Amino acid sequence: MRRTTSILAAATMAVAGTLAIGGPASAATPSLRFHGAQYDSPGSDTRTNASLNNEWVSLINSGRKPVNLSRYTIRDASNHVYTFGNVTIAANGGRMWLRTGKGTRNGRIVFWGSGNYIWNNTGDTATLRNAAGKNVDTCTWKQKTGRTWVAC
């Protein structure tokens, strides 16, 4: 009977150890996430399209598969919302920039199309949600003297 109890105890500990090891993996960094934000366009805030497009947030996909961002959204703390169209971010470190102003989309750059700055220089939060509306990642910053961007 003692041997059966030992085997059962060992099996229970092995399963518990596997569950304990598996737990933190769910808290791992998502493969699609914010990479950085330039929240304060360099130079004077003139609201020209060039100045607006020097304000941006970027995403990175560290996963092994490309991600189609159709219907994904990025929003700020004031609930300005950008909804992605049919655009795909490449796998294995692919990056994409969302610039505030107007422009023509190319493979890695999309444009919000705003005539006003989106990101607050004094602090803000960018939130990425998937097509189902589930939060995927956030990037929060506070104003830092001499800084115009933040790594997320």
N, C-alpha and C positions, 0 to 999 in steps of 0.2 A: 504494500500500500504506500509505503514511503517513496518508492521509486516513481509511482504514478503521480503522486503529489508533486514531486520534484520536476517531472516532465511538464505537468500542467502549469506549475509556477513559472518555469522557464519559458514556456510558450506564451503565457500571459504577459510576461515582461518583454518578450520579443515584439509582440503585437503593440504593446503600449509604447515601446521605444520607436517603432515604425510610425505610429500616429504622432508621437511627439516630434519626430524628425520631419514629418510631412507638414506639420502646422505652419511653420514660418514661410514655407514656399508660397502660400497663398498671400502673404504680405509682401512679396517681392515687388520690385519696381515693375510697372507695366511695360510691355514692349513698345507700345505707342504712348508717347508722353511729351510734355513740353521740354524743349531743349534750352530756350532762352527767350528773353523779351528785351527789346529796346523801347522802353516806355517814355523816354524823353528824347525827341528828335534833336540831334546835335544842332547847335546854333540857335538863332532866334526862331521862336514859334510864329512863323509868318502865315501859316495855313495854306501855303502854296502846295501844289500836288507833290512836288519834290520833297518838301518838308514833311508832309503827311506820310509819304512812303518811306521815310527814314524812321518811322515808328512802326514796329512789327513784333510779332511773336513767332517763334519757330517750333516745329514739332520734329521729333526723331522717332524712327521705327527701328528698334533693335531686334525685332523678331525675324524669324526666318521666312515669313511670307509677306508679300505686299499687302497693304490695307487700302481698300476703296473707302474713301471718306464721305461718300454720298450720304447726305442728311446728318452727318456729324455737325456739331455746333461748337463754337467758341464764344464765350460771353465774358463780360467784365462784371465788376461788383454792382454797377448801375444798371445791369441787364441789357446792355447793347449786345445784340446777338448777330453773329455771322453764321450762315448755314452753307456748308460745302456743297458743291455740285458734284458731278461725276468726275472725281479726280482721285488718283491713286498715289500713295506714298510708297516708295520702294522699300524693299526689305534690307536687312543687314546694315543698318546705319543710314538709311535714306532720310533726307531732311526735306522739309517744306516750310516756306515762309508765308505768313499772312501779313501783308502790308496794309496799312490803314487807308491810303488814298486810292486813286483810280489807276488802272492800267490794264494791259492785256495779259491774261494768264499764260504762263509758259509751264513747262514740266514741273518746276519746283517752286514757283512763286504764284500765289493767288492774291487778289486784291479785295479788300472790304468794300471799296467804292464810297467811302465816307468823305465828306467835305469838312469834317471836324475831327480833332484828335479823340481817340477812344480811351487810351490808357492814361490814368492819372499819375502825374509826376510825384505826387505826395504819397502814393501807395495805392495798390489795387490788387485784385485777384483775377487771374484768367482761369476759366474753367472749360475743360474739354469734355463734351458729352458725346456718346455714340448715337447711332440712328434710333435706338430705342429710348434715348433720354437718360441713360445711366451715366453717372460721372465716371470718367476714365482717369483724369488727372487734373491737378490744379497747380498753379504757380502764383505765389503771393510775394509781394515786395513792399518795402517801405522806402521812402526817399533816403538816399545816401548822398552826402555832399560829394560833388565831383564825379558821380556816377550817372550814366544815362541808360544803363542796361543791367540785366541780372541774368545769371545762369540759373536755370530751374532745376 
